[in-house]
Amino acid sequence: MAAIKIKLEKKELEIKKGASGLDILKDNPHDGAIAMKLDGKLVDLTTTLDKSAAIEFVTSKDDEGKEVIKHSAAHIMAQAIKKLYPEAEPTIGPAIDTGFYYDFDNLKIQQEDLPKIEKEMKKIIHDKLPFTRKVVPLKEALEMFKNKYKKEIIKELTDKDVSTYKQGDFVDLCRGPHVPHTGYVKAIKLTKLAGAYWRGDSNNVMLTRVYGVAFASKDELNEYVKLLEEAEKRDHKKIGKQMDLFSFHEEAAGVPFFHPKGSIIYNELLNFIRDEYFKRDYGEVVTPTILKNTMWKQSGHWDHYREDMYFTKIDKQDYGLKPMNCPAAILIYKNSTKSYRQLPLRYADCGFIHRNELSGVLNGLFRVRRFIQDDCHHFVTPDQMGEEIKELIDFVKYVYKDVFDFEFHVELSTKPDKAMGDDKLWEQAEGALGLAMKEVKLPFTINPGDGAFYGPKLDFHIKDALGRSWQCGTIQVDFQMPERFDLNYEGPDGTKHRPVIIHRTIIGSVERFMGVLLEHTAGRLPLWLSPVQVRIMPIADRHLDYAKGVLEELKKQGVRVDMDDRTETIGKKVRDAQLHKVPIMLTLGDKELEAKTLAARTLDGKLKFGIKTADFVNAVKQNIEEKKVSVSF
C-alpha cells in the first residue's frame, strides 16, 4: 500500500495510506488520547488518512476531549434508555459545560429511576461497543429514522449526506466525533430530570430531559461528587434562608423578596458601584420601566428579543416593560444637541428591568424575572472608542480583582447569525474590542457567533471558590442603534457626526452577583457587605450595661451591630453567630468590664483580647472603608 507523510508533534512520519489514528497510536503512543485533530479539524481516532496531513492527538484532559467524552456518554445514555423504555423517542443530546443531557418524548420516569438507567449504561460501557460512523444519503437517512424529531432535523439539513453513529443496536444522527468505543467512558453519573420544550419553544411538546456527567476516570467522578457536596453546602438559596436574607413566593414567581438583612447587602452593592461612578465621571439617570412598542421596534428588540419581553396596553396603545435600558438612555441623549466637547457622555441606569424567563429555568437569584443591572451607556466619538474601552477594562479589573478577589477570564463574542446592521461596522467594532484587549495585555479567547444582536462584546467570566465560571460583566460596542435612532453630535468642523454607543455592565444583575458571592464565600461575606458586622455577647447580666455602652458607641460610628443578651451559654451564642455568618463577635465578661476592653473573635476563628474600644472602632471602620476581603483588627 502507498505511503503518505504526516506531521505529528513537530515530527514528520511516514505511514501507510488508509491508516487510522488508532494505527498511528500503536507506534506513537500518546497517553489518554481519545480523538485527534486532522489539519485542525476534530475527528474520530478511527478516521483513516488518504493524504498527507498534520495530526494532533486530543486527550481526556483537553477541553475538546472532555466534550467528546460527554457527548459519547449522551449516546450511551440514549441507548440505555431505549433498551429499558422502548417507546421513548430520543430527540437531541448535546454535551454542555456541566456534563450532558438528552431530551426524550414519551418517557415517563422519576428521579428514583436514574440508578437503573446508570446500571444499564455501565453494562454498555463494560461491553466496549465500537462507535461506528456512517455517512448516508439524505433520502436513506429519512427512511432509516422513524422518529419524527430526527426526521425534522434531517429535513432541515443542507448537506446531501447525513452523518450517523452506531454503537451496538443504537443508531443516532450525529456529526461526532466520539471515543473509539464505549469503554473509554470510565465513569458516569445521572444527576437530575427536568422538563424542556422541543426546540425551546413553549408552543411545542414538553419533553423529559435527563442530565448526567461523564469522565475518563473514576477519580475525576469522585472529585466531582465532592464538588457537588460542597456546592450543596454553599447553595445560596439555603444560605439565604439560614441568614434570613430573601424569600420567593408564588404571588410573584421569579422575583425575590429581599428581607431587611438581604436588602442591606443589595444596597451596599449598589452604593459601592455608585461611589465608583462619582469617581469616574458618570451621570446616573432614572428612566421609566415601561416604554411604547414603537421604541422597541426602532431599537431592534421587537425583532430580536420579543419572546423575552412583557407587554401591556395603556390608553389603547401597546407598551413593553424594558428588558434593557438602552432605548431610554438614547432618548435622554437625543433630548438636546450634543457637541464633541461633551463626549464621552456616560449614563448609568440602575432601574429595574424585566425579562420573561420560562418557569423551568428560574433558579433562586441566578435566574429571575425582575432585576437591576449596574448598566451604563457610553456615547463616544469613534476616536474616543479605544481609550474608553480600555478604561472600562481597567474598571472591571478593579472591581473583580481588587475589591472581590475574583479570578476572571475574557471572551470576545462575535457577530451572531441573527444580527442587524452592516458587516463592515461589525468588523470595526470587533477590531476595536480585540485591539483594546491586546493593548491592556489581557489574554482572551474568541467566542464566535455569541455577540448581542446589535454588536460584539467582551464577556467577563469570574471564577468562584469551587472553580465554577460565571459570566457577569460585559462591554459591547454598538454602531447599529446610533444609526437606527439617527444619533449625532456636532464635530469640530461644525457638521454632524455619528457617535458610537458602548453598553456595559460589571456586576451585571445585582441579584445574580449577590447569589454568586454567597456561594463563593459560603455566606462569609466581607465585613463591608455583611448585614450584621459585629455581634456583642455579654456573658452574664452584670455585663449588660457595659455591653450596651459598647453597642451605642459602635452604632454612633456607623457600624452595623446587634447584641445577643439572651440567658444562654456563651458557646451557644457563638454557635448562633457563626450560623448567621456574623464576621466579628465580641464577648464581654469580668475581665473586659474591669479593664474596659473587648475580646474579639472572627468567623474564621481568630481571637484577640484586651482591645480598647476606640482602637477596635478605628480598625473596623478602616476595614470597611478599604473593603478588605478578610477581617483584620
C-alpha positions in Angstrom: 0.0 0.0 0.0 1.2 3.5 -0.8 2.8 5.6 1.9 1.9 9.2 2.9 3.6 11.7 5.2 2.1 13.2 8.3 3.3 15.8 10.7 2.9 14.7 14.3 4.1 16.9 17.3 6.7 18.6 15.2 7.9 15.3 13.7 7.4 14.1 10.2 6.4 10.5 9.9 5.7 8.1 7.0 2.6 5.9 7.4 0.6 3.6 5.1 -2.2 5.3 3.2 -5.5 4.4 4.8 -4.1 4.1 8.3 -6.3 5.4 11.1 -5.5 7.4 14.2 -5.6 4.2 16.2 -3.0 2.7 13.9 -0.7 5.7 14.3 -1.0 5.4 18.1 0.3 1.8 18.0 3.8 3.1 17.0 3.4 6.5 18.6 1.8 6.2 22.0 0.0 9.2 23.4 -1.3 8.8 26.9 -5.0 9.5 27.2 -5.7 10.1 23.5 -9.4 9.8 22.7 -9.7 11.8 19.5 -7.5 13.7 17.1 -7.3 16.8 15.0 -6.7 16.3 11.3 -5.4 19.6 9.8 -7.1 21.3 12.7 -10.5 19.6 12.5 -11.6 17.4 15.4 -12.3 13.8 14.2 -12.6 10.2 15.5 -9.4 8.2 16.1 -10.9 5.7 13.7 -10.7 8.2 10.9 -8.4 7.0 8.1 -5.9 9.1 6.2 -5.7 9.1 2.5 -3.3 12.1 2.0 -0.6 13.9 3.9 -1.8 15.9 6.9 -0.9 17.4 10.3 -2.1 15.3 13.2 -2.6 16.4 16.8 -3.9 13.9 19.4 -6.6 15.1 21.8 -6.8 13.7 25.4 -9.4 13.5 28.0 -7.7 16.3 29.9 -8.2 18.7 27.0 -11.4 20.8 26.9 -12.2 19.3 23.4 -11.5 15.8 24.8 -13.9 16.3 27.7 -16.6 17.4 25.2 -16.0 14.1 23.3 -16.4 12.1 26.5 -19.6 13.9 27.5 -21.1 13.6 24.0 -20.3 9.9 23.8 -21.9 9.4 27.3 -25.1 11.1 26.0 -25.3 8.4 23.2 -24.7 5.7 25.8 -27.5 7.0 27.9 -29.9 7.2 25.0 -29.0 3.6 24.1 -29.7 2.5 27.8 -33.0 4.3 27.9 -34.2 2.9 24.6 -33.4 -0.6 25.9 -35.3 0.0 29.2 -38.1 2.1 27.7 -38.5 1.0 24.1 -41.4 3.5 23.5 -39.1 6.5 24.4 -38.2 8.8 21.4 -34.8 10.4 21.6 -34.6 14.0 20.2 -31.2 15.8 20.9 -28.4 15.1 23.3 -25.5 17.6 23.4 -22.5 18.0 25.7 -22.8 21.1 27.9 -20.4 22.9 30.3 -21.7 20.9 33.3 -21.9 17.5 31.6 -24.5 16.3 29.1 -28.2 15.8 28.6 -30.6 14.1 26.3 -34.3 15.0 25.7 -36.9 12.3 25.2 -40.5 12.3 24.2 -42.8 9.6 25.6 -40.6 8.9 28.6 -42.3 8.9 32.0 -39.6 8.3 34.7 -38.8 9.6 38.2 -35.6 10.6 39.9 -35.7 7.1 41.5 -35.3 5.5 38.1 -31.9 7.1 37.4 -29.8 4.4 39.2 -31.5 1.7 37.0 -30.5 3.7 33.8 -27.0 4.1 35.2 -26.7 0.4 35.7 -27.7 -0.3 32.1 -25.2 2.4 30.9 -22.4 0.7 32.9 -23.2 -2.6 31.1 -22.8 -0.8 27.7 -19.5 0.7 28.9 -18.3 -2.7 30.0 -19.1 -4.2 26.6 -16.7 -1.7 24.9 -19.1 -1.3 21.9 -17.3 0.5 19.0 -18.7 3.9 17.9 -19.0 3.4 14.1 -19.6 6.4 11.8 -21.5 6.0 8.6 -22.4 8.7 6.1 -25.7 8.1 4.3 -27.6 10.0 1.6 -30.4 12.3 2.8 -33.1 10.1 1.4 -31.7 7.0 3.0 -31.5 8.8 6.4 -35.2 9.7 6.2 -36.0 6.1 5.6 -33.6 4.9 8.4 -35.1 7.1 11.2 -38.8 6.6 12.0 -38.6 9.1 14.9 -40.4 12.3 13.9 -37.9 14.5 15.7 -35.0 13.0 13.8 -36.9 13.4 10.6 -37.5 17.1 11.3 -33.7 17.6 11.9 -32.8 15.7 8.7 -35.2 17.8 6.6 -33.5 21.0 7.8 -30.0 19.8 6.8 -28.5 21.5 3.7 -25.9 18.7 3.2 -26.5 16.0 0.6 -25.2 13.4 3.0 -26.1 12.7 6.7 -23.6 11.6 9.4 -24.8 8.8 11.7 -23.1 6.9 14.6 -23.9 3.4 15.8 -22.9 1.6 19.0 -24.4 -1.9 19.4 -28.0 -1.8 18.2 -28.4 2.0 18.7 -28.1 4.4 15.8 -28.2 8.2 16.1 -27.8 11.3 13.9 -24.5 12.9 14.9 -21.6 14.8 13.4 -19.3 13.4 16.0 -16.6 12.8 16.9 -16.8 10.1 19.5 -14.5 7.9 21.5 -13.4 4.7 19.7 -15.6 2.5 21.9 -17.9 2.9 24.9 -15.2 1.6 27.3 -13.4 4.9 27.0 -16.1 6.5 29.2 -14.8 5.2 32.5 -17.3 6.9 34.9 -20.8 8.3 34.7 -23.5 9.6 36.9 -27.0 10.8 36.1 -27.8 13.9 38.1 -31.4 15.1 37.6 -34.5 15.3 35.5 -36.2 18.3 34.0 -38.8 19.4 31.6 -37.8 21.0 28.3 -39.8 22.2 25.3 -38.8 20.8 21.9 -36.6 23.5 20.2 -37.0 25.6 23.4 -40.4 26.8 22.1 -43.2 26.8 24.7 -45.7 26.1 21.8 -44.1 22.7 21.3 -44.4 19.5 23.3 -42.8 19.2 26.7 -40.0 16.6 26.7 -38.2 14.8 29.5 -34.6 16.0 29.9 -32.2 13.6 31.6 -28.9 15.2 32.8 -25.6 13.5 33.6 -21.9 13.8 33.9 -19.1 11.7 32.5 -15.4 11.3 33.0 -12.4 9.4 31.7 -11.6 8.1 35.2 -13.4 7.2 38.5 -11.1 9.6 40.4 -12.5 12.5 38.3 -16.0 11.4 39.1 -15.2 11.2 42.8 -13.8 14.7 42.7 -16.9 15.9 41.0 -19.1 14.2 43.7 -17.1 16.1 46.4 -17.6 19.3 44.5 -21.3 18.6 44.3 -21.5 18.1 48.1 -19.6 21.3 48.7 -21.8 23.2 46.2 -24.9 21.8 48.1 -23.5 23.3 51.4 -22.9 26.6 49.6 -26.3 26.8 47.9 -27.3 30.4 48.1 -30.9 29.6 48.5 -30.1 27.6 51.7 -27.8 30.3 52.9 -30.4 33.0 52.1 -32.9 31.2 54.3 -30.4 30.5 57.1 -29.3 34.1 57.2 -32.9 35.5 56.7 -31.8 37.4 53.5 -34.6 36.8 51.0 -37.5 34.5 50.0 -39.6 33.6 47.0 -43.4 33.5 46.7 -45.8 32.2 44.1 -47.6 35.5 44.3 -44.6 37.0 42.3 -42.9 33.9 40.8 -39.3 34.5 39.7 -39.0 37.8 41.7 -37.0 37.7 45.0 -38.4 39.4 48.2 -35.4 40.8 50.0 -35.7 40.9 53.8 -34.1 43.7 55.9 -30.7 41.9 56.1 -30.7 40.9 52.4 -31.7 44.5 51.5 -28.5 45.7 53.2 -26.3 43.5 51.0 -28.3 44.5 47.9 -28.0 48.2 48.7 -24.3 48.0 49.7 -23.5 46.5 46.3 -25.4 49.4 44.6 -23.8 52.0 46.8 -20.4 50.7 46.0 -20.9 50.9 42.3 -22.5 54.3 42.6 -19.5 55.6 44.6 -17.3 54.4 41.7 -19.5 56.3 39.2 -18.9 59.5 41.1 -15.1 58.9 41.0 -15.2 58.1 37.2 -17.3 61.0 35.9 -20.6 59.1 35.3 -24.0 60.7 35.4 -26.8 58.5 36.9 -30.2 58.7 35.2 -33.6 57.4 36.3 -35.8 56.2 33.4 -39.3 54.7 33.0 -39.8 50.9 33.4 -42.2 50.9 30.5 -42.0 52.3 27.0 -44.2 52.3 23.9 -43.7 49.4 21.5 -42.6 51.9 18.8 -39.3 52.3 20.8 -38.7 48.5 21.0 -39.3 48.2 17.2 -36.9 51.0 16.4 -34.2 49.6 18.7 -34.5 46.1 17.2 -35.7 44.4 20.4 -39.0 43.7 18.8 -37.4 41.6 16.1 -34.7 40.1 18.1 -35.9 39.9 21.8 -39.7 40.0 21.7 -40.1 36.5 23.1 -38.3 37.5 26.3 -40.4 40.6 27.0 -43.6 41.5 28.8 -46.3 43.6 27.0 -49.4 45.5 28.1 -51.8 48.2 26.8 -52.2 51.7 28.2 -54.9 54.1 26.7 -55.3 51.5 23.9 -51.6 51.8 23.0 -49.1 49.0 23.1 -46.3 49.2 25.7 -43.4 46.9 26.7 -41.6 46.5 30.1 -38.0 47.2 29.4 -35.7 44.2 29.3 -32.7 46.6 28.8 -32.1 50.3 29.4 -30.6 51.2 26.0 -33.6 53.0 24.4 -34.2 55.1 27.5 -30.6 56.3 27.6 -30.9 57.1 23.8 -34.0 59.3 24.4 -32.0 61.3 27.0 -29.1 61.7 24.6 -31.5 62.9 21.9 -33.1 65.4 24.2 -30.6 68.1 23.3 -27.9 68.9 20.7 -24.6 67.4 21.7 -21.1 68.8 20.9 -18.0 66.7 20.6 -16.7 68.7 23.6 -19.4 66.9 25.8 -18.3 63.4 24.8 -17.7 60.9 26.2 -21.1 61.0 27.9 -21.7 58.2 30.5 -25.3 57.5 31.5 -25.6 55.0 34.3 -29.1 53.5 34.9 -29.8 51.3 38.0 -33.5 50.9 37.3 -35.5 47.6 37.3 -35.6 45.6 34.1 -37.9 42.6 33.3 -37.4 39.5 31.3 -39.9 36.8 30.5 -38.0 33.8 31.7 -39.7 30.4 31.5 -40.6 28.9 34.8 -38.4 25.8 34.2 -35.2 27.9 34.2 -35.9 30.1 37.2 -33.2 29.4 39.8 -33.0 31.4 43.0 -31.1 34.7 42.5 -29.3 33.3 39.5 -32.3 33.5 37.1 -35.1 35.9 37.9 -37.7 37.8 36.0 -37.1 41.3 37.5 -33.6 42.6 38.5 -31.3 45.6 38.5 -28.1 45.8 36.4 -25.2 48.2 37.0 -26.0 49.3 33.5 -24.3 52.1 31.6 -24.3 53.6 28.1 -21.2 55.5 26.9 -21.7 57.8 24.0 -18.3 58.4 22.4 -16.8 59.7 19.2 -15.1 57.0 17.0 -11.7 58.4 18.0 -12.5 58.1 21.7 -13.8 54.5 21.5 -10.4 52.7 22.0 -9.5 54.7 25.1 -13.0 54.4 26.6 -12.9 50.6 26.2 -9.5 50.4 27.9 -10.8 52.5 30.8 -13.7 50.2 31.2 -11.5 47.1 31.2 -9.5 48.8 34.0 -12.8 49.4 35.9 -13.7 45.7 35.5 -10.3 44.6 36.8 -10.6 46.9 39.8 -14.0 45.5 40.8 -13.3 41.8 40.2 -9.7 41.6 41.3 -9.0 44.4 43.8 -12.3 44.5 45.6 -13.7 41.0 45.4 -10.5 39.0 44.7 -12.0 37.0 41.8 -10.0 35.4 39.1 -11.6 36.0 35.7 -11.1 35.3 32.0 -12.4 37.2 29.0 -14.1 36.1 25.7 -14.6 38.2 22.6 -18.1 37.3 21.4 -18.6 38.0 17.7 -21.5 38.6 15.3 -24.4 36.1 15.7 -26.4 34.6 12.9 -29.4 36.8 13.7 -27.8 40.3 13.8 -28.7 43.7 12.5 -26.5 46.1 10.6 -23.7 46.3 8.1 -20.9 43.7 8.2 -18.2 46.4 7.9 -19.4 48.1 11.1 -19.4 44.7 12.9 -15.8 44.2 11.8 -14.8 47.6 13.0 -16.5 47.0 16.4 -14.9 43.6 16.8 -11.5 45.0 15.9 -11.8 47.8 18.5 -12.5 45.3 21.3 -9.7 43.0 20.2 -7.2 45.8 19.9 -8.1 47.2 23.4 -7.6 43.8 25.0 -4.2 43.5 23.3 -3.1 47.0 24.4 -4.0 46.3 28.0 -2.2 42.9 27.7 -5.1 40.8 28.9 -5.5 37.3 27.3 -8.8 36.5 25.7 -10.5 33.9 23.6 -12.9 34.2 20.7 -16.5 33.0 21.2 -17.8 33.0 17.6 -21.4 34.0 17.0 -22.3 34.8 20.6 -22.4 38.6 20.3 -25.6 40.7 21.0 -27.9 41.3 18.0 -26.6 44.9 17.8 -22.9 44.5 18.4 -19.9 42.3 19.5 -18.9 42.2 23.1 -16.2 41.3 25.7 -17.7 38.9 28.2 -16.0 38.7 31.6 -16.3 35.4 33.4 -15.4 35.2 37.1 -14.3 32.0 38.8 -15.7 31.2 42.3 -14.2 29.2 45.1 -15.4 25.9 43.6 -13.8 26.7 40.2 -17.2 27.4 38.5 -17.4 30.2 35.9 -20.0 32.9 36.0 -20.4 35.5 33.2 -21.2 38.8 34.8 -19.6 41.8 33.2 -19.8 42.8 29.5 -18.5 45.6 27.3 -20.5 45.9 24.0 -19.6 48.2 21.1 -22.7 49.3 19.1 -22.7 51.1 15.8 -26.3 49.9 15.0 -28.5 51.8 17.4 -26.9 55.2 16.7 -27.9 54.6 13.1 -31.4 53.4 13.8 -32.1 56.4 16.1 -30.2 58.9 14.0 -27.9 60.0 16.8 -25.4 62.7 16.1 -23.1 65.2 17.7 -21.6 68.4 16.3 -17.9 67.9 15.4 -15.0 70.4 15.5 -15.7 71.0 11.8 -19.3 72.3 12.6 -21.0 69.3 10.9 -23.0 66.4 12.3 -21.2 63.1 13.1 -22.4 59.7 14.3 -21.4 58.7 17.9 -20.7 55.1 19.0 -22.6 53.6 21.9 -20.6 51.3 24.4 -23.0 49.3 26.5 -21.5 47.9 29.7 -22.2 46.1 33.0 -19.6 45.0 35.6 -21.5 43.4 38.4 -24.3 42.6 35.9 -27.5 41.6 37.6 -27.2 42.6 41.3 -29.4 39.7 42.2 -27.2 37.2 40.4 -23.9 38.7 41.6 -25.3 38.5 45.2 -26.1 34.8 44.7 -22.6 34.2 43.3 -21.0 36.0 46.2 -23.0 34.0 48.8 -21.9 30.7 47.2 -18.3 31.9 46.6 -17.9 32.9 50.3 -20.3 30.2 51.7 -22.1 33.2 53.3 -19.0 34.6 54.9 -19.2 37.9 53.3 -16.5 40.6 53.6 -17.1 43.0 56.6 -18.3 45.9 54.5 -21.1 43.8 52.9 -22.2 41.8 56.0 -25.8 42.7 57.2 -24.6 42.4 60.8 -20.9 43.3 61.1 -20.5 42.9 64.8 -22.4 41.0 67.4 -21.9 41.8 71.1 -22.4 38.8 73.6 -22.3 39.7 77.3 -21.5 36.6 79.4 -23.8 37.5 82.3 -26.4 40.1 83.3 -23.8 42.1 85.2 -22.0 42.8 81.9 -25.2 44.2 80.2 -24.7 47.9 81.0 -21.1 47.8 79.7 -22.2 45.9 76.6 -25.0 48.5 75.9 -22.4 51.2 76.1 -20.2 49.5 73.5 -23.3 48.9 71.3 -24.2 52.6 71.3 -20.7 53.6 70.5 -20.4 51.3 67.5 -23.9 52.4 66.3 -22.8 56.0 66.6 -19.8 55.2 64.4 -22.0 53.7 61.7 -21.2 50.0 62.4 -24.0 47.5 61.8 -24.1 45.9 65.3 -26.5 43.9 67.4 -26.5 42.2 70.8 -27.3 38.7 72.0 -28.4 39.3 75.6 -30.2 36.0 76.0 -29.6 33.9 79.1 -27.8 31.3 77.1 -24.2 30.0 77.4 -21.5 31.9 75.6 -20.9 28.7 73.5 -24.5 28.7 72.3 -24.3 32.4 71.4 -21.1 31.9 69.5 -22.6 29.0 67.5 -25.7 31.0 66.6 -23.5 34.0 65.5 -21.4 31.6 63.4 -24.6 30.1 61.9 -25.7 33.6 60.8 -22.2 34.3 59.4 -21.5 37.3 61.7 -17.9 38.3 60.9 -16.9 39.7 64.4 -18.2 38.5 67.8 -17.4 40.5 70.9 -17.6 38.5 74.2 -17.7 40.7 77.3 -17.1 39.3 80.7 -15.5 40.3 84.1 -12.0 40.9 82.6 -13.4 43.2 79.9 -15.7 45.0 82.3 -12.8 45.7 84.8 -10.3 46.8 82.1 -12.8 48.5 79.9 -11.6 46.4 76.9 -13.1 44.0 74.4 -12.5 40.3 73.5 -13.0 39.7 69.8 -13.5 36.5 67.8 -13.7 36.4 64.0 -15.8 34.0 61.9 -12.6 32.2 60.8 -11.5 31.5 64.4 -9.0 34.3 65.2 -9.1 35.6 68.8 -7.8 38.8 70.3 -8.1 40.0 73.9 -7.6 43.3 75.7 -8.7 45.6 72.7 -9.6 49.2 73.5 -13.0 50.2 72.2 -11.5 53.2 70.3 -8.9 51.0 68.6 -11.5 48.4 67.7 -13.8 51.0 66.2 -11.0 52.5 64.1 -9.9 49.1 62.9 -13.4 48.1 61.9 -14.1 51.4 60.1 -10.8 51.1 58.2 -11.6 47.6 57.2 -15.0 48.7 55.9 -13.6 51.8 54.1 -10.9 49.8 52.4 -13.3 47.0 51.5 -10.9 44.3 52.7 -11.8 40.7 51.8 -10.9 39.3 55.2 -11.4 40.8 58.7 -8.3 42.2 60.5 -8.0 44.4 63.6 
